[in-house]
Amino acid sequence: MINMKISKIGERKLIQRLLKKRDETLGNIDNTILKSYHDDAAIEENTSKYTVLSTDMLIQHSHFPKQMTYFQMGEKIVTVNVSDILAMNATPVSILIAMALPSTLTIDEFDEIIDGILYKCKEYGVTLIGGDLNQSDEIILSATTTGKINKNIKLQSNIQEDNLVAITGQLGMPAAALDLLSKYEIKDLSNEYEEIIKSILEPNLPVKTAKFLREHPTLITSMTDITDGLAIELGHLHEKNTNIGFEIYADKLPYNKHISQIATENNKSLNEYLLHFGEEFELLLTLDKKEYLKYKDKLNNIHIIGKVNNSDKITLISQKSVKTMKITGYEHLKEN
């Protein structure tokens, strides 16, 4: 245990500590590329037609619940960045991570963040190739991820009428988890809520499904990840495609059976959780109908929730009503 503050050893030794941990995880790498990881900038070999790039920033007070461990913070910065690469139908390759940390952070806590980063890098098959370290009053993690693809990149502007609308996984758990964590200690919650709590503290990506989709690109006409809520993401797709609309079937939206009760206990509707929160890190897809039927039996993690039409509207259809979906969700720099 090292409870010494990171300010006692400074940036240079912290970076050396990080690089030693990182180097222990590296496999067989070209020597020039390996040496670049300790230089001013990292080198990557060009092995594909396209390089895919994405960046995300996480700030402690708005992105890390107080119950989140330092290890989980490290995990999350990798997860949110790799999610965007998967959403382009690309293979994730590498990540650069810049950290701004309080001087009061201990070396043990620093190590936990790094261990979380490296754990997820290994899980997603990406290499930590560089970054930066600075000082702040709170933890700020910012990363840039690279991916590769030769063809079959999936932009959000290729949607066709009569495509199916689908998602991976379930909706609404992160919203329910935050409401649970605002009222209860984790140790006081029963095991039936474990999956819900993990969805906000340890989010995972649909890696196997994404790999299958990369191997069968004719299935997909567009894809994106669900980070700001299903309604917001549908709104983004609608903006990028002319003369198309979506009809979404309320009874087809997949969710954990416990979150309906949690919503009620917090004076919220189930749809607030399912449509307007986000943080799921699942994929929102439009699929070619014929191709979907061909591979349906192999797509257990994909749920059809609607279809594309030419209405130029986004409608939510239930047994009782047909309503225009309110396009609201999480958005930085906007008042509620």
C-alpha positions in Angstrom: 0.0 0.0 0.0 1.4 3.4 -1.0 -0.7 6.2 0.6 1.9 8.8 -0.3 0.4 11.7 -2.3 1.3 11.8 -6.0 2.5 15.4 -5.5 5.4 13.9 -3.5 6.9 12.1 -6.6 5.7 14.4 -9.4 4.8 14.0 -13.0 8.0 12.5 -14.3 8.0 9.5 -11.9 4.2 9.0 -12.3 4.7 8.7 -16.1 7.5 6.2 -15.6 5.3 4.3 -13.3 2.5 4.3 -15.9 4.8 3.2 -18.7 6.2 0.4 -16.7 2.7 -1.0 -16.0 1.8 -0.5 -19.7 4.9 -2.1 -21.1 4.2 -5.3 -19.1 1.0 -5.7 -21.0 2.5 -5.3 -24.5 2.9 -8.3 -26.8 5.2 -8.7 -29.8 5.5 -5.2 -31.3 7.8 -3.8 -34.0 10.8 -2.4 -32.2 10.6 1.1 -33.9 6.9 1.3 -32.9 7.7 0.2 -29.4 10.4 2.8 -29.0 8.0 5.5 -30.2 5.7 4.8 -27.2 8.4 6.4 -25.1 9.1 9.3 -27.5 7.3 12.6 -28.1 4.6 11.0 -30.3 3.6 7.4 -31.0 3.9 5.7 -34.4 1.3 3.4 -35.8 1.7 1.3 -38.9 -0.8 1.9 -41.7 -2.6 -1.4 -42.2 -6.0 -0.3 -43.5 -7.6 2.0 -46.0 -9.2 4.2 -43.3 -8.1 5.3 -39.9 -11.1 6.0 -37.6 -10.6 8.6 -34.8 -12.8 9.6 -31.9 -12.3 11.5 -28.6 -14.2 11.8 -25.3 -13.7 13.6 -22.0 -14.9 12.6 -18.6 -15.1 15.0 -15.6 -15.4 13.7 -12.1 -18.3 15.7 -10.9 -20.5 14.9 -13.9 -19.4 11.5 -15.1 -18.2 9.6 -12.1 -20.8 8.7 -9.4 -19.4 9.0 -5.9 -19.6 5.2 -5.5 -17.4 4.6 -8.5 -13.9 3.3 -7.7 -10.7 4.7 -9.2 -10.3 1.4 -11.1 -13.8 1.9 -12.6 -13.0 5.4 -13.6 -10.1 4.1 -15.6 -12.3 1.4 -17.1 -14.9 4.0 -18.2 -12.6 6.3 -20.1 -11.6 3.4 -22.3 -15.1 2.1 -22.7 -16.7 5.4 -23.8 -14.0 6.0 -26.4 -13.9 2.5 -27.9 -17.8 2.6 -28.1 -17.5 5.3 -30.8 -15.1 3.2 -32.8 -17.4 0.2 -32.7 -20.3 2.5 -33.8 -18.4 3.1 -37.1 -18.2 -0.6 -37.8 -14.4 -0.4 -37.3 -11.9 -2.4 -35.3 -10.4 -0.5 -32.3 -6.6 -0.3 -32.3 -5.1 2.2 -29.9 -5.8 4.9 -27.3 -4.1 8.0 -26.0 -5.2 9.2 -22.6 -4.7 12.6 -21.0 -5.2 12.9 -17.2 -5.7 15.9 -15.0 -5.4 14.8 -11.4 -5.6 16.4 -7.9 -2.3 16.7 -6.1 -3.9 15.0 -3.1 -4.5 11.8 -5.0 -2.5 8.9 -3.5 -0.1 6.7 -5.5 -2.4 3.8 -4.8 -5.3 5.6 -6.3 -3.3 6.6 -9.3 -2.3 3.0 -9.8 -6.0 1.9 -9.6 -6.9 4.3 -12.4 -4.1 3.0 -14.6 -5.0 -0.6 -13.8 -8.6 0.0 -14.8 -7.4 1.6 -18.1 -5.1 -1.3 -18.9 -7.8 -3.9 -17.9 -10.2 -2.5 -20.5 -7.5 -2.0 -23.1 -6.8 -5.8 -22.9 -10.5 -6.6 -23.0 -11.1 -4.5 -26.1 -7.8 -5.3 -27.8 -6.5 -1.8 -27.8 -3.0 -0.5 -26.9 -2.4 2.5 -24.7 0.2 4.3 -26.9 0.6 7.7 -25.1 -1.1 10.6 -23.3 -0.4 13.5 -20.9 -0.5 14.2 -17.2 -1.5 17.5 -15.6 -2.9 18.9 -12.4 -6.6 19.8 -11.6 -8.9 20.2 -8.6 -10.8 17.1 -9.7 -10.1 14.1 -11.9 -10.5 14.7 -15.6 -9.8 11.9 -18.1 -9.7 12.6 -21.8 -8.9 10.1 -24.5 -8.5 9.7 -28.2 -9.1 6.3 -29.8 -8.0 5.0 -33.2 -9.6 2.3 -35.2 -9.1 0.7 -38.6 -11.3 -0.4 -41.5 -10.7 -1.1 -45.2 -14.2 -0.7 -46.4 -17.8 -1.1 -45.2 -17.6 1.9 -42.9 -21.1 2.7 -41.7 -22.0 6.4 -41.7 -25.3 7.6 -40.2 -26.6 9.0 -43.5 -27.3 5.7 -45.4 -30.7 4.8 -44.0 -33.3 3.4 -46.4 -37.1 3.2 -46.1 -38.3 -0.2 -44.8 -35.0 -0.8 -42.9 -35.5 -2.4 -39.4 -34.6 -0.4 -36.3 -32.7 -2.4 -33.7 -30.6 -2.1 -30.6 -28.2 -4.3 -28.8 -28.7 -5.1 -25.1 -31.2 -3.4 -22.8 -32.3 0.2 -22.1 -32.8 2.2 -19.0 -30.5 0.5 -16.4 -28.0 3.4 -16.0 -30.8 5.8 -15.2 -32.3 3.4 -12.7 -28.9 2.8 -11.2 -28.3 6.5 -10.5 -31.7 6.7 -8.7 -30.8 3.7 -6.6 -27.4 5.1 -5.7 -28.9 8.4 -4.7 -31.0 6.6 -2.0 -29.1 3.5 -0.9 -25.6 2.2 -0.2 -24.6 -0.5 -2.5 -24.2 -3.0 0.4 -27.8 -2.5 1.3 -29.1 -3.5 -2.2 -30.2 -7.0 -2.9 -28.4 -9.1 -5.5 -31.3 -8.7 -8.0 -30.1 -5.1 -8.5 -26.5 -6.1 -9.2 -26.8 -5.9 -13.1 -28.5 -2.5 -12.8 -25.8 -1.1 -10.6 -23.0 -2.5 -12.8 -24.5 -0.8 -15.8 -23.5 2.7 -14.4 -20.3 1.8 -12.5 -18.9 -0.8 -14.9 -20.4 -0.3 -18.4 -19.6 -2.9 -21.0 -19.7 -2.9 -24.8 -21.4 -5.4 -27.1 -18.0 -6.5 -28.4 -19.1 -9.9 -29.8 -22.1 -8.5 -31.6 -20.0 -5.7 -33.0 -17.5 -8.2 -34.3 -20.3 -10.2 -36.0 -21.6 -7.0 -37.6 -18.1 -6.2 -39.0 -18.0 -9.7 -40.5 -21.5 -9.2 -42.1 -21.5 -5.6 -43.2 -24.5 -6.0 -45.6 -26.7 -6.4 -42.5 -26.3 -2.8 -41.5 -27.3 0.4 -43.2 -26.3 2.7 -40.3 -25.2 2.5 -36.7 -24.4 4.7 -33.7 -24.0 4.2 -30.0 -26.6 5.1 -27.4 -24.8 7.5 -25.1 -27.3 10.4 -24.8 -30.6 8.4 -24.8 -32.5 6.5 -27.5 -34.6 9.5 -28.4 -31.6 11.9 -28.9 -29.8 9.3 -31.0 -32.9 8.7 -33.2 -33.1 12.4 -33.6 -29.5 12.6 -34.8 -30.2 9.9 -37.4 -33.4 11.7 -38.5 -31.4 14.9 -39.0 -28.9 13.2 -41.3 -31.3 11.4 -43.6 -33.8 13.1 -45.9 -37.5 12.1 -46.0 -37.3 9.2 -43.6 -39.0 8.6 -40.2 -39.0 6.0 -37.5 -41.9 4.1 -35.9 -40.8 2.7 -32.6 -42.9 0.0 -30.8 -43.0 0.6 -27.1 -43.7 -3.0 -26.3 -40.5 -4.1 -28.1 -38.1 -1.9 -26.0 -36.0 -4.4 -24.0 -35.4 -3.6 -20.3 -34.5 -5.2 -17.0 -37.7 -6.2 -15.2 -36.9 -4.3 -12.0 -36.5 -0.8 -13.5 -40.2 -0.2 -13.9 -40.7 -0.4 -10.1 -37.6 1.8 -9.5 -39.0 4.4 -11.9 -42.4 4.4 -10.1 -40.6 4.8 -6.7 -38.8 7.8 -8.0 -41.9 9.5 -9.5 -40.7 8.9 -13.1 -42.2 7.2 -16.1 -40.6 4.1 -17.5 -40.1 6.0 -20.8 -37.9 8.5 -19.0 -35.4 5.7 -18.3 -35.8 3.9 -21.7 -35.8 6.9 -24.0 -34.3 10.0 -22.4 -31.3 9.2 -20.3 -28.5 7.3 -22.1 -25.2 6.0 -20.8 -26.1 2.5 -22.1 -23.2 2.2 -24.6 -25.3 -0.1 -26.7 -25.6 0.1 -30.5 -28.5 1.6 -32.3 -28.8 0.0 -35.7 -30.8 0.2 -38.9 -30.8 -3.2 -40.7 -31.5 -4.5 -44.1 -34.7 -6.6 -43.6 -33.7 -9.5 -46.0 -30.2 -9.7 -44.5 -31.5 -9.7 -41.0 -33.8 -12.6 -41.7 -30.8 -14.5 -43.1 -28.8 -14.1 -39.9 -31.6 -13.8 -37.3 -30.8 -17.0 -35.4 -27.3 -15.7 -34.7 -28.3 -12.3 -33.5 -29.5 -13.1 -30.0 -28.3 -9.8 -28.6 -30.1 -7.7 -31.2 -33.6 -6.5 -30.6 -35.9 -5.2 -33.3 -37.7 -2.2 -31.9 -39.3 -0.6 -35.0 -38.9 0.2 -38.6 -38.0 3.1 -41.0 -40.8 4.8 -43.0 -41.2 7.9 -45.1 -43.2 9.9 -42.6 -40.4 12.4 -41.7 -41.4 11.9 -38.0 -40.3 9.8 -35.1 -43.4 8.1 -33.5 -43.7 5.9 -30.4 -46.5 3.4 -30.9 -48.1 1.6 -27.9 -51.3 -0.3 -27.5 -53.1 2.8 -26.3 -51.6 5.6 -28.5 -49.4 6.8 -31.3 -47.3 9.8 -30.2 -44.6 11.9 -31.7 -41.4 11.1 -29.7 -40.0 13.9 -27.6 -36.4 14.4 -28.6 -34.8 15.0 -25.3 -31.9 13.4 -23.5 -28.5 14.2 -21.9 -26.8 17.2 -23.5 -23.8 19.2 -22.1 -24.0 23.0 -21.8 -27.8 23.0 -21.9 -30.2 23.9 -19.1 -32.7 21.2 -18.1 
